[in-house]
Amino acid sequence: MKEPVWGRGNPESDLHPLPDVTGPDAIELGCGLDNSSNQLATARMLQGKLGLRFPLVHASAERAQFADASFDFAISRYGAAVWCDPYGCIPEA
């Protein structure tokens, strides 16, 4: 598997944007929690192709269906604020 890149081709090994997230419960707003059934269908297809398994949830990042403090870590690679009201999704994250 190729090394993850951030932004416009910045290798993760150059940026070190994340702490070690092995073990903590994490949520990615927009890949796993998405308000688009088509996007989730693509995510399911890629899970099968890559042999990955994690829950996918059809919901809005503005009103996630999880209790407060359900996750140790929240991220959005492309920024949930792109398609949501930032005054709703950022506090929710």
N, C-alpha and C positions, 0 to 999 in steps of 0.2 A: 504494500500500500504506500502511496506517495505521502510525503510529509504535508500536513495541512498548511494552507497559506491564509493570510489575513489581508483584508483590504484588497489592494490591487497587486497581489503576487508576493507579499512579504512572508517569507518562510517563518513558521512558528519558532524554529530554533534561533532565529535572529531576534525575534521580539520578546519571547517568553511572556505572552500576555496572560497566561493563566497559572495559578498555583497547581500543585499536584491535586487533581480531582479524583484520584482513584479512591473509591469508597464512599465519599459523600453523596447524598441524594441531590441530583441536579435536574434542572429544567432548562430547555432551550426554547425560547419563545419564537416560534416561526418555523421550527423543524422538530416536530414532535407535538407541539401545541400550536395548531394552526386553524384559522377560520375558513379555510378553503378545502372542500372535499377533494378537488382535483389535485391539490398539492399533497394532501395526505395519501392519495392513491399513488402518486409518484414516490413518496417516501416509503410506502409498503413495497413497491416494486424494487426499489434500491436496497431495502433491507434484505429481501430475498436474494438479490443478485450478489450482495456483499457478505451475506451470512451474518447480518446484525439483527439484534432483537432488542427493542425498547418500546414502551407504550407510546402510541400516537393518540392524541386527543383532539377532537374537533371542538374548538372553543375560541373565544376571543381573548387576546392578551390583556384586554381592558377589564375583563371579568373572568379570570381563571377559576375553575371549579374546585380549587384546592383550598384547604384551611390555611390561615396565616402560619408562617414558619414551617410549612410542609417540606421545604427544600433547604439544603445548606448553601446552594449556589444557583444563581439564575443568570442566564446569558441570552443574548439575541445577536447572532452573527451579523445579520443585516439590519438590525434595529427595528424592533416592533413598532417604534414611533413612525416608521415609514407608512404603515397602513392602519395605524390606530391613533386615537387621541392620546398624545404624549402625557396629558394630565391624568389619564386613566391607566395607561399601560406601565408607565415608569413607577408610580407608587405601587401598583400591583406586583411588579417584579420584585 
